[in-house]
Amino acid sequence: MKNMGNMMKQMQKMQKQMAKAQEELKEKTVEATVGGGMVTVVASGDKRIVDIKISEDVVDPEDIDMLQDLVLAATNEALSQVDELVEQDMGKFTKGMNLPGMF
């Protein structure tokens, strides 16, 4: 029983550390740039797009499709970087555990 009590204390400690790490992720950002700097997307660690920068050079009324593709590519790259950031920050809590769906 003593081991069970220690294990419960460790789990509670780990839960608190995970909650703190999740809060810290919200403050972190990643930036993805595509098209040689034409479009930049900034995303937070909780997968929120916080900024999009579009160069005037890419704004062509005759080629809206290219602009849309660049925005889409930059957004997907930023979200991919967030996934890597989350894995890096939260993965330390699940290392060695085979928990499907956990970070």
Backbone torsions as a table, in degrees:
resi	resn	phi	psi	omega
1	MET	NA	-34.7	-179.6
2	LYS	-61.3	-40.7	178.1
3	ASN	-62.3	-37.0	179.4
4	MET	-65.3	-40.1	178.3
5	GLY	-64.7	-42.0	177.4
6	ASN	-64.2	-41.3	179.9
7	MET	-63.8	-40.4	178.5
8	MET	-64.2	-40.9	177.7
9	LYS	-63.0	-41.4	179.0
10	GLN	-65.0	-40.3	179.2
11	MET	-64.2	-42.6	178.3
12	GLN	-63.3	-40.1	178.0
13	LYS	-64.0	-44.0	179.9
14	MET	-64.3	-38.7	177.8
15	GLN	-60.7	-42.8	178.7
16	LYS	-64.2	-41.6	179.0
17	GLN	-65.3	-39.9	178.8
18	MET	-65.1	-42.3	179.1
19	ALA	-62.9	-40.3	178.1
20	LYS	-65.0	-43.0	179.7
21	ALA	-63.7	-38.5	177.9
22	GLN	-64.4	-40.0	177.4
23	GLU	-65.3	-40.1	179.5
24	GLU	-65.7	-33.5	178.3
25	LEU	-60.2	-34.2	-179.7
26	LYS	-61.5	-27.1	-177.7
27	GLU	-86.7	-17.0	-178.8
28	LYS	-85.9	151.7	177.4
29	THR	-133.4	157.0	172.1
30	VAL	-125.9	156.4	-178.7
31	GLU	-132.7	130.4	177.5
32	ALA	-120.9	131.2	-179.6
33	THR	-122.9	134.5	178.8
34	VAL	-130.4	167.7	176.8
35	GLY	65.2	35.2	179.8
36	GLY	63.0	33.0	178.9
37	GLY	95.6	5.4	-178.4
38	MET	-69.2	-37.9	-179.1
39	VAL	-134.7	132.3	177.6
40	THR	-128.2	133.6	177.1
41	VAL	-121.9	133.2	176.6
42	VAL	-113.2	129.1	180.0
43	ALA	-125.8	148.6	177.1
44	SER	-88.0	167.0	-178.6
45	GLY	-65.3	-12.1	176.1
46	ASP	-104.4	26.6	173.6
47	LYS	62.9	40.9	173.7
48	ARG	-111.7	132.4	176.0
49	ILE	-77.4	120.4	-175.2
50	VAL	-106.9	-16.0	179.3
51	ASP	-162.9	145.4	173.1
52	ILE	-134.6	127.6	177.9
53	LYS	-116.7	129.8	-179.6
54	ILE	-124.8	124.0	178.2
55	SER	-68.7	141.4	177.9
56	GLU	-59.0	-29.2	-177.5
57	ASP	-63.3	-25.1	-176.2
58	VAL	-91.7	-9.1	-178.7
59	VAL	-83.1	99.9	-179.4
60	ASP	-127.6	109.3	-178.8
61	PRO	-56.7	-21.4	179.7
62	GLU	-84.0	-12.4	-176.5
63	ASP	-138.0	60.2	178.6
64	ILE	-63.7	-33.0	-179.2
65	ASP	-57.3	-41.3	179.8
66	MET	-63.2	-44.0	179.4
67	LEU	-62.1	-43.9	178.8
68	GLN	-61.7	-42.5	179.1
69	ASP	-63.3	-40.2	179.0
70	LEU	-66.1	-42.7	178.6
71	VAL	-63.7	-43.3	179.1
72	LEU	-62.5	-46.0	-179.8
73	ALA	-62.5	-44.1	179.8
74	ALA	-65.6	-39.7	178.8
75	THR	-64.6	-46.6	179.2
76	ASN	-63.1	-39.5	178.2
77	GLU	-65.6	-41.6	178.5
78	ALA	-62.6	-43.5	179.9
79	LEU	-67.2	-34.2	175.3
80	SER	-64.1	-40.4	177.6
81	GLN	-65.8	-35.5	176.5
82	VAL	-63.5	-43.2	177.8
83	ASP	-57.1	-42.7	178.3
84	GLU	-64.6	-40.4	178.8
85	LEU	-63.4	-44.6	179.2
86	VAL	-63.0	-44.9	179.1
87	GLU	-60.7	-41.1	179.8
88	GLN	-64.8	-46.1	-176.4
89	ASP	-78.5	-40.0	-174.4
90	MET	-95.5	-21.2	-178.1
91	GLY	-60.8	-26.0	-179.9
92	LYS	-64.2	-22.0	179.9
93	PHE	-82.4	-21.9	-175.9
94	THR	-112.5	3.9	179.1
95	LYS	-56.0	131.8	177.9
96	GLY	84.2	-11.1	177.4
97	MET	-103.4	136.5	178.0
98	ASN	-96.0	83.6	-176.8
99	LEU	-115.9	97.0	-179.6
100	PRO	-59.5	137.6	176.5
101	GLY	84.3	-1.7	178.9
102	MET	-94.0	112.8	174.9
103	PHE	36.3	NA	NA
